[in-house]
Amino acid sequence: MPNALPLAPTVVDSSVSIARLHGEACFDCGAVGKSLRAAGNVVVRGSTRVWRIFTCGCRRKVAAP
């Protein structure tokens, strides 16, 4: 088991779509009809809630399912 600390969530601006924050759409492109997989965590600037985000694979930085 690795001893590395988990990565801190990325901070995003509040203009992010709520569908993207809820994992109902790809965080990067907004696609809703594609298979989505985990892409990390974000925090909306000015908030403390951590959101788990998903992607359709449109970007290379994709976490394994």
Sequence and secondary structure as in RCSB ss.txt:
>XXXX:A:sequence
MPNALPLAPTVVDSSVSIARLHGEACFDCGAVGKSLRAAGNVVVRGSTRVWRIFTCGCRRKVAAP
>XXXX:A:secstr
         EEE TTS HHHHTTSS TTT  SSS  EEEEEEEETT   EEEEEE SSSS     
